[in-house]
Amino acid sequence: MAIAPLLAATTAFIQRAPRMLIGAHWVEAADGQTMPLRNPATGEQLCLVPRATVDDVDRAVLAARQAFDDSPWTRTRPRERQNLLWKLADLMQRDAELLAQLECLNNGKSAAVAQAMDVQLSIDFLRYMAGWATKIEGTSVEVSLPLMPDDQFHSFIRREAVGVVGAIVAWNFPLLLACWKLGPALATGCTLVLKPADETPLSALKLAELVQEAGYPDGVFNVVTGTGITAGSALTHNPLVDKLTFTGSTAVGKEIGKIAMDSMTRVTLELGGKSPTIVMADADLGSAAAGAASAIFFNQGQVCCAGSRLYVQRKHFDNVVADIAGIANAMKLGNGLDASVEMGPLISARQQERVYRYIEMGRDSGATIACGGEQFGPGYFVKPTVIVDVDQKHSLVQEEIFGPVLVAIPFDDEADALRLANDSPYGLGASIWSNDLAAVHRMIPKIKSGSVWVNCHSALDPALPFGGYKMSGLGREMGHAAIEHYTELKSVLIKL
């Protein structure tokens, strides 16, 4: 199939003057500086966006602070917050193809997949969170207070919006991650300053347009584009921010966590992963191989919970690896605007170099490349790769590669599978492929990860909390847990 033409609205959006949203206004960076965005499929410059300064970030935070402390937003009722989120979701549905094309151009992923998954999941999540706006509850409590036995009291617990939220998101799912932050923030009555990834701000900027169109008051949602080292750091250090929420690498997340603790800023961190895919001997091996391939090659392997470690019961190891290699070799790579493409490019030349360096590290250590192991251009492509004959302690197994690279290791029995699966600094996700429900239920509580999928992988639903154990982060996205992370509890005691 040929590369699909861009919508006129998509072309107009990427050709517009570099602007970001602060309060009511679309503005340039204070010093007029911009930074280029590149199309990962071609390496060519796509457009320019503002390179925000510290002053720009401070103005955005102040706009959010004023909107939270003294604006019509502070007087909105739950039903109004619900309806605004529904309106925003409807506008996203209207512009779904445009949003998908922006994700494709900016991130490299398939536009067809982005529309069916990234955009639709974002819409579904906002609609789910809209329902929570009317269900934020407190409780009444009968207190004892033995030192005041003759007095009467009325006591209750309120759940209140945490305040100004500073959100920093990664480049692998730019729109979806932004909505994971925006949804609970707006449902609870918070205000938000969003700093999208350096590489992928386009869908966040379009989202800001839709927030305005939906009718949110000025300053409730702000977007600052720029580098992590300047704009991200300024947002993290700003004393007017009540909560920080970050999705990205563990290394950066740890630094943000340290800064947050210095000021006791509330913080949630959704970080890296090295998720195991465990194939038991009784599994449907064809489905397991296809599932394992999807678990690592979806979104070019640029998924925090990608199934990047494959453990297969020894007697089936060679056959399952061969089946996955066959799937990988048959995949069509290319521009995501071509609907027949099954894998797009990596996000940048730097990421391409990083992923390929891991592959070369494997070769140098004597590992076997079962398939793939090559990079090519134009654009930032790495072929889907499967590596075997790797020691469990090797960097290929222990470190997050964030690309289409699968390391496969055999195991002997259930205990061995659990030992290998848990032998990782990360704990974001894991999948078990088996038809033995007794074995599955034995294994689930022993796997140290925030999500365990059975006979599927990376299956996310708005009602299910998502986050990690160990170095994979703190707190949870989605589900009722997200509401808890965007609110504070206040105890009230009234002497009658």
C-alpha positions in Angstrom: 0.0 0.0 0.0 1.1 3.6 -0.6 1.7 6.2 2.0 -1.6 7.8 2.9 -2.0 11.6 2.3 -2.1 13.9 5.3 -5.3 15.6 6.2 -5.3 19.3 5.4 -5.8 20.0 9.1 -2.7 18.0 9.9 -0.6 19.9 7.4 -1.9 23.2 8.7 -1.1 22.2 12.3 2.5 21.3 11.7 3.0 24.4 9.5 1.6 26.9 12.1 3.9 29.3 14.0 5.7 27.8 17.1 3.4 28.5 20.0 2.6 26.9 23.4 -0.4 27.5 25.8 0.1 29.5 28.9 -3.0 30.7 30.6 -5.3 32.1 28.0 -2.6 32.7 25.4 -0.7 30.9 22.7 2.8 32.3 23.1 6.4 31.9 21.8 9.2 31.2 24.2 10.2 34.3 26.2 13.5 34.6 24.4 12.1 33.5 21.0 14.1 30.3 20.9 12.7 27.2 19.1 13.7 23.6 18.6 13.2 21.4 15.6 11.1 18.2 15.6 12.1 15.4 13.2 10.0 12.7 11.4 11.5 9.4 12.7 10.6 7.7 9.4 12.7 10.0 7.3 15.0 11.9 9.6 13.8 15.1 8.0 12.8 18.2 10.0 9.0 18.3 10.6 8.5 21.7 12.2 9.6 24.0 15.0 8.2 24.3 18.5 9.1 26.8 21.3 12.0 26.0 23.5 10.5 27.2 26.9 12.7 29.1 29.3 12.5 28.9 33.1 10.4 32.1 33.0 7.9 30.5 30.6 7.5 27.5 33.0 7.1 29.8 36.0 4.4 31.8 34.1 2.5 28.6 33.3 2.7 27.4 36.9 1.4 30.8 38.1 -1.5 30.6 35.6 -2.3 27.2 37.0 -2.0 28.4 40.5 -4.3 31.3 39.9 -6.8 29.1 38.2 -6.9 26.7 41.1 -7.0 29.4 43.8 -9.3 32.0 42.3 -11.2 31.4 39.1 -14.5 29.9 37.9 -12.8 26.5 38.0 -12.8 26.5 41.8 -16.6 26.8 41.8 -17.3 24.0 39.2 -19.5 21.2 40.5 -18.8 17.5 40.0 -21.4 17.3 37.2 -19.7 20.2 35.4 -16.3 18.6 35.6 -17.8 15.3 34.3 -19.5 17.0 31.4 -16.3 19.0 30.4 -14.3 15.7 30.3 -17.0 14.1 28.1 -16.9 17.2 25.8 -13.2 16.9 25.5 -13.5 13.2 24.7 -16.1 13.9 22.1 -13.8 16.5 20.4 -10.9 14.0 20.4 -13.2 11.5 18.8 -14.1 14.1 16.1 -10.4 14.7 15.5 -9.2 11.2 15.9 -7.6 10.8 12.5 -5.7 14.2 12.9 -4.4 13.2 16.3 -3.3 9.8 15.0 -1.4 11.4 12.1 0.3 13.8 14.5 1.4 10.8 16.6 2.7 9.0 13.5 4.6 12.0 12.2 6.1 12.9 15.5 6.7 9.4 17.0 7.0 7.1 14.0 4.3 4.7 15.0 1.6 3.4 12.6 -1.1 6.0 12.1 -3.7 3.3 11.8 -2.6 1.7 15.0 -2.4 5.1 16.7 -6.0 5.8 15.8 -7.3 2.4 16.9 -5.3 2.2 20.1 -3.5 5.4 21.3 -6.3 7.8 20.4 -9.2 5.5 21.3 -7.6 4.4 24.6 -7.2 8.1 25.4 -10.8 8.8 24.7 -12.0 5.8 26.6 -9.8 6.8 29.6 -11.2 10.4 29.7 -14.8 9.0 29.6 -14.0 6.6 32.4 -12.4 9.4 34.5 -15.4 11.7 33.8 -17.5 9.2 35.8 -15.3 9.6 38.8 -15.9 13.3 39.0 -19.3 12.7 40.6 -18.1 9.9 42.9 -15.4 11.5 45.0 -16.6 10.9 48.5 -15.7 11.6 52.1 -16.8 9.7 55.2 -18.3 10.5 58.5 -16.7 9.1 61.6 -17.9 8.5 65.2 -15.0 9.6 67.3 -14.2 8.5 70.9 -11.9 11.2 72.4 -11.7 9.7 75.9 -10.1 12.8 77.4 -13.2 14.8 76.6 -16.0 12.4 77.7 -18.7 15.0 78.3 -18.5 16.8 74.9 -20.3 16.0 71.7 -18.6 16.0 68.3 -19.3 15.8 64.6 -16.4 14.4 62.6 -15.9 13.7 58.9 -13.2 13.2 56.3 -13.1 15.3 53.1 -11.3 14.3 49.9 -10.0 17.5 48.2 -8.1 18.3 45.0 -4.4 18.3 45.6 -3.9 21.6 43.7 -1.5 22.4 40.9 -0.1 19.4 39.1 3.2 19.4 37.2 3.1 16.5 34.6 6.1 15.3 32.6 5.5 12.5 30.0 7.6 10.3 27.8 7.8 10.1 24.0 6.5 6.5 23.4 2.8 7.2 23.9 2.6 11.0 23.9 -1.1 11.5 23.8 -2.2 8.6 26.0 0.3 9.5 28.7 -0.9 13.1 28.7 -4.5 11.9 29.1 -3.4 9.6 32.0 -2.3 12.8 33.8 -5.0 15.2 32.5 -8.0 12.9 33.2 -7.8 12.5 37.0 -6.4 16.0 37.4 -9.4 17.6 35.8 -11.9 15.1 37.3 -10.8 16.0 40.8 -10.6 19.8 40.2 -6.9 20.2 39.9 -5.1 22.4 37.4 -2.2 21.2 35.3 1.0 22.2 33.6 2.1 19.6 31.1 5.7 19.3 29.8 5.6 16.8 26.9 8.8 14.9 25.9 11.3 17.0 24.0 10.8 14.9 20.9 7.0 14.5 20.8 5.0 17.6 21.8 2.6 17.8 18.8 -0.3 15.8 20.1 -0.1 17.6 23.5 -0.4 20.9 21.7 -3.4 19.8 19.8 -4.9 18.4 23.0 -4.5 21.9 24.5 -6.5 23.4 21.6 -9.3 20.9 22.3 -9.2 21.7 26.0 -9.8 25.3 25.1 -12.6 24.4 22.7 -14.3 22.2 25.3 -14.7 25.3 27.5 -12.2 24.9 30.3 -11.4 28.1 32.1 -8.0 29.8 31.2 -5.1 28.4 33.1 -6.6 25.1 34.0 -4.5 23.3 31.4 -1.1 24.7 30.2 1.5 23.1 27.9 5.1 24.2 27.8 7.4 22.7 25.2 11.1 22.5 25.6 14.0 20.4 26.9 13.9 18.3 30.0 17.0 19.9 31.4 15.4 23.4 31.3 11.6 23.2 31.2 11.3 19.9 32.9 13.7 20.9 35.7 12.0 24.2 36.2 8.6 22.5 36.6 10.1 20.0 39.0 11.6 22.7 41.2 8.7 25.2 41.2 7.4 25.7 44.8 3.9 26.5 43.5 3.5 22.9 42.2 1.6 20.7 44.7 2.1 17.4 42.9 4.5 16.0 40.3 3.6 13.1 38.1 6.2 11.7 35.7 6.3 8.9 33.2 9.8 8.1 31.8 13.1 6.5 32.6 14.0 5.3 36.1 17.1 7.4 36.2 15.2 10.7 35.6 12.3 9.5 37.8 14.7 9.0 40.8 16.0 12.5 40.4 12.5 13.9 40.3 11.6 11.9 43.4 14.5 13.3 45.3 13.6 16.8 44.4 10.0 16.2 45.4 11.0 14.9 48.8 13.1 18.0 49.5 9.9 20.1 49.3 7.4 17.3 50.3 5.7 17.7 46.9 3.3 14.9 46.2 4.7 12.6 43.5 3.9 9.6 41.4 6.4 8.0 39.1 5.7 5.5 36.3 9.2 4.3 35.3 11.0 1.6 33.4 10.5 -2.1 33.0 12.0 -5.3 31.9 8.9 -7.4 31.9 9.1 -11.2 31.7 7.0 -13.4 29.4 6.7 -16.9 30.8 5.7 -19.7 28.5 4.8 -22.9 30.4 4.9 -26.3 28.8 1.1 -26.7 28.7 0.5 -23.4 26.9 -1.0 -23.1 23.4 2.5 -22.6 21.9 1.3 -20.9 18.7 -0.7 -18.3 20.6 2.2 -17.9 23.1 4.7 -17.3 20.3 2.4 -14.8 18.6 1.7 -13.1 21.9 5.3 -12.9 22.9 6.2 -11.4 19.5 3.5 -8.7 20.0 4.6 -8.1 23.6 8.1 -7.0 22.4 7.6 -5.7 18.9 4.5 -3.6 19.4 5.4 0.1 19.2 8.9 -0.9 18.1 9.5 -2.3 21.6 9.3 1.3 23.0 6.9 0.2 25.7 7.7 0.4 29.4 6.0 -2.9 30.1 7.2 -4.6 26.8 7.8 -8.3 27.2 11.5 -8.0 26.6 12.6 -11.1 28.6 11.2 -14.4 27.3 11.4 -17.6 29.4 10.2 -20.8 27.9 10.0 -24.3 29.4 13.1 -26.0 28.1 11.5 -28.8 26.0 9.7 -26.2 23.9 12.3 -23.5 23.9 13.8 -24.0 20.4 10.4 -24.3 18.7 8.9 -21.1 20.4 12.0 -19.1 19.6 11.9 -20.3 16.0 8.2 -19.3 15.7 8.9 -15.8 17.1 11.9 -15.4 14.7 9.6 -16.3 11.8 7.1 -13.7 12.8 9.9 -11.1 13.2 11.4 -11.9 9.8 8.0 -11.5 8.1 7.2 -8.1 9.6 7.0 -5.2 7.2 9.0 -2.1 8.4 8.4 1.4 7.0 6.6 4.7 7.3 3.7 4.6 9.7 1.5 6.5 7.2 1.5 3.2 5.1 -1.3 1.2 6.7 0.4 -2.1 5.7 3.5 -1.4 7.8 3.7 -3.5 10.9 6.7 -1.7 12.6 7.8 1.8 12.3 11.1 3.5 13.2 12.5 4.2 16.6 12.0 7.7 18.0 15.5 9.2 17.1 19.0 8.6 15.8 20.2 8.5 19.4 17.7 5.8 20.4 18.6 3.8 17.2 22.3 4.0 18.2 21.5 3.0 21.8 19.4 -0.1 20.8 22.0 -1.2 18.2 24.8 -0.9 20.8 23.0 -3.4 23.0 22.8 -5.8 20.0 26.5 -5.4 19.4 27.1 -6.0 23.1 25.3 -9.3 22.7 27.4 -10.3 19.7 30.6 -9.4 21.4 29.7 -11.5 24.5 29.0 -14.6 22.3 25.3 -14.5 22.3 23.4 -15.8 19.2 21.3 -13.5 17.1 18.4 -15.7 16.1 16.9 -13.0 13.8 17.3 -9.3 13.1 20.2 -7.5 14.6 20.5 -4.9 11.9 19.8 -1.2 11.6 19.0 0.8 8.5 17.8 4.2 7.2 16.7 6.7 6.1 14.9 7.1 9.3 15.7 5.3 12.6 15.0 1.7 11.9 16.2 -1.4 13.8 15.0 -4.8 12.6 13.0 -6.9 15.2 15.7 -8.9 17.0 15.7 -12.1 19.0 18.8 -13.0 21.0 19.6 -16.4 22.7 22.5 -17.9 24.5 22.5 -15.1 27.0 23.4 -15.3 30.7 20.7 -14.1 33.1 23.1 -11.6 34.6 24.0 -10.0 31.3 23.1 -6.4 30.7 20.8 -7.5 27.8 18.7 -9.3 30.4 19.0 -6.8 33.3 18.8 -3.4 31.6 15.9 -1.8 29.8 16.8 -1.5 26.1 13.5 0.1 24.9 13.6 -1.2 21.4 12.6 -4.3 19.4 15.1 -6.6 21.1 14.0 -9.9 22.8 16.3 -12.0 25.0 15.2 -15.6 25.3 16.2 -18.1 28.1 15.0 -21.6 28.8 13.8 -22.7 32.3 13.2 -26.1 33.9 10.2 -25.8 36.2 7.8 -23.4 37.8 10.2 -22.5 40.6 13.0 -21.8 38.1 10.6 -19.6 36.0 9.7 -17.5 39.1 13.3 -17.1 40.1 14.3 -15.9 36.7 11.2 -13.6 36.3 11.9 -11.9 39.7 15.6 -11.6 39.1 15.3 -8.0 37.9 15.5 -4.5 39.4 12.2 -3.8 37.7 8.7 -4.9 38.4 6.2 -3.3 36.0 4.5 -6.1 34.2 4.7 -9.9 33.5 2.7 -12.4 31.5 2.1 -16.1 32.0 1.1 -18.3 29.1 -0.5 -21.5 30.4 -3.8 -23.4 30.5 -3.1 -24.8 34.0 -5.1 -22.4 36.2 -3.8 -24.0 39.4 -0.3 -23.3 38.4 -1.2 -19.7 37.2 -2.8 -18.9 40.6 0.2 -20.2 42.4 2.5 -18.1 40.3 0.6 -14.8 40.3 1.2 -13.8 44.0 4.9 -14.8 43.7 5.6 -12.5 40.7 6.9 -9.1 41.9 5.2 -6.8 39.4 2.3 -4.3 39.3 0.5 -6.2 36.5 0.3 -9.8 35.7 -1.4 -10.8 32.4 -2.4 -14.4 31.6 -2.4 -15.5 28.0 -2.1 -11.9 26.9 0.4 -9.1 27.5 0.2 -5.3 28.0 -3.6 -5.4 28.0 -4.6 -2.2 29.7 -8.1 -1.0 30.9 -9.0 2.3 32.5 -10.5 0.5 35.5 -7.2 -1.4 36.3 -4.5 0.5 38.2 -1.1 0.5 36.3 2.3 1.0 37.9 5.2 -0.9 39.2 7.1 -2.6 42.0 10.8 -1.9 42.8 12.6 0.4 40.3 9.5 0.6 38.1 8.0 3.5 40.1 5.7 4.8 42.9 2.0 5.1 42.8 -0.5 4.0 40.1 -2.1 5.4 36.9 -5.7 4.6 36.0 -8.5 3.1 38.1 -9.7 4.6 41.4 -6.1 4.7 42.6 -5.5 7.6 40.2 -8.2 9.6 42.0 -6.5 9.0 45.3 -3.2 10.2 43.9 -4.7 13.6 42.8 -6.5 14.3 46.1 -5.6 15.0 49.7 -7.5 13.8 52.8 -8.6 16.3 55.4 -10.0 15.3 58.8 -12.5 17.6 60.3 -13.6 17.6 64.0 -16.4 19.9 65.2 -17.2 20.3 68.9 -20.9 20.8 69.2 
